[in-house]
Amino acid sequence: MMNSQHLCFSTDCYKQIYKLLLSPMDDFLSKLTPADHLIVVPHGAMSLVSFGRLRDLKGTVLNEKFTVTTLPSLHALRHVCQS
């Protein structure tokens, strides 16, 4: 089911999306701590994915491991870094 904000995914879907998009970065992501911040700038339909709710290969929700922020554009990232 889809609404204007988010796609409604099952736990298995969140794991599959993680496996496809983020598992190649597992070495990097495994070094992040709760004090760290992952910033995602999705493109197109990927902006419908709630990246903080993705589950790693062990089933842990990313927002439980570190902060995940989704920005609408790289331009917005520049403004966040300046403040």
BELRAUR-V421650 format. One record per residue. N is the residue number from 1. RES is the residue in one letter. SS is DSSP state (A for helix, B for strand, O for the rest). PSI is psi in degrees with one decimal (none if undefined). Layout:
# BELRAUR-V421650
n:N res:RES ss:SS psi:PSI
n:N res:RES ss:SS psi:PSI
This chain:
# BELRAUR-V421650
n:1 res:M ss:O psi:141.8
n:2 res:M ss:B psi:136.5
n:3 res:N ss:O psi:-172.0
n:4 res:S ss:O psi:-14.2
n:5 res:Q ss:O psi:-48.3
n:6 res:H ss:O psi:152.2
n:7 res:L ss:B psi:145.3
n:8 res:C ss:O psi:107.1
n:9 res:F ss:O psi:150.1
n:10 res:S ss:O psi:169.3
n:11 res:T ss:A psi:-41.0
n:12 res:D ss:A psi:-37.8
n:13 res:C ss:A psi:-42.5
n:14 res:Y ss:A psi:-36.7
n:15 res:K ss:A psi:-40.6
n:16 res:Q ss:A psi:-41.8
n:17 res:I ss:A psi:-42.6
n:18 res:Y ss:A psi:-47.4
n:19 res:K ss:A psi:-42.4
n:20 res:L ss:A psi:-43.1
n:21 res:L ss:A psi:-40.1
n:22 res:L ss:O psi:-19.2
n:23 res:S ss:A psi:-29.3
n:24 res:P ss:A psi:-16.7
n:25 res:M ss:A psi:15.5
n:26 res:D ss:A psi:-41.0
n:27 res:D ss:A psi:-44.5
n:28 res:F ss:A psi:-49.6
n:29 res:L ss:A psi:-32.5
n:30 res:S ss:O psi:-17.4
n:31 res:K ss:O psi:-10.1
n:32 res:L ss:O psi:146.0
n:33 res:T ss:O psi:171.1
n:34 res:P ss:O psi:-21.2
n:35 res:A ss:O psi:-11.7
n:36 res:D ss:O psi:165.2
n:37 res:H ss:B psi:121.2
n:38 res:L ss:B psi:123.4
n:39 res:I ss:B psi:126.4
n:40 res:V ss:B psi:133.0
n:41 res:V ss:O psi:87.7
n:42 res:P ss:O psi:158.9
n:43 res:H ss:O psi:137.4
n:44 res:G ss:A psi:-131.6
n:45 res:A ss:A psi:-19.9
n:46 res:M ss:A psi:-17.6
n:47 res:S ss:A psi:-12.1
n:48 res:L ss:A psi:-11.4
n:49 res:V ss:O psi:131.4
n:50 res:S ss:O psi:91.0
n:51 res:F ss:A psi:-33.1
n:52 res:G ss:A psi:-22.1
n:53 res:R ss:A psi:-5.5
n:54 res:L ss:O psi:149.9
n:55 res:R ss:B psi:132.1
n:56 res:D ss:O psi:-176.9
n:57 res:L ss:O psi:-18.1
n:58 res:K ss:O psi:-5.6
n:59 res:G ss:O psi:5.3
n:60 res:T ss:O psi:132.0
n:61 res:V ss:B psi:133.4
n:62 res:L ss:A psi:-39.7
n:63 res:N ss:A psi:-15.9
n:64 res:E ss:A psi:-17.2
n:65 res:K ss:A psi:-35.2
n:66 res:F ss:O psi:170.2
n:67 res:T ss:B psi:133.0
n:68 res:V ss:B psi:124.1
n:69 res:T ss:B psi:134.5
n:70 res:T ss:B psi:127.4
n:71 res:L ss:O psi:150.0
n:72 res:P ss:O psi:-20.6
n:73 res:S ss:O psi:163.3
n:74 res:L ss:A psi:-28.9
n:75 res:H ss:A psi:-41.6
n:76 res:A ss:A psi:-35.4
n:77 res:L ss:A psi:-41.1
n:78 res:R ss:A psi:-41.3
n:79 res:H ss:A psi:-37.2
n:80 res:V ss:A psi:-42.0
n:81 res:C ss:A psi:-27.8
n:82 res:Q ss:A psi:-20.1
n:83 res:S ss:O psi:none
